Amino acid sequence: MKDNNYSKQITVSVNSEKVFQALNEGLNIWWGKTSNTAYKKGGQFTITFENGYW
């Protein structure tokens, strides 16, 4: 079976700082516990789910 990737591009009328904040604010509420966070351009973080997977 071939892997299928999904991609979507949208255009919004707001600056990049606001978009970045909106995408990162409350990330742990949507996905799971976050750690090793570096909320900056090129930054990384780890999400841990309740079942122990990350």
Secondary structure as GFF3:
##gff-version 3
##sequence-region A 1 54
A	DSSP	alpha_helix	16	24	.	.	.	ID=ss1
A	DSSP	alpha_helix	27	30	.	.	.	ID=ss2
A	DSSP	beta_strand	33	35	.	.	.	ID=ss3
A	DSSP	beta_strand	46	48	.	.	.	ID=ss4
###
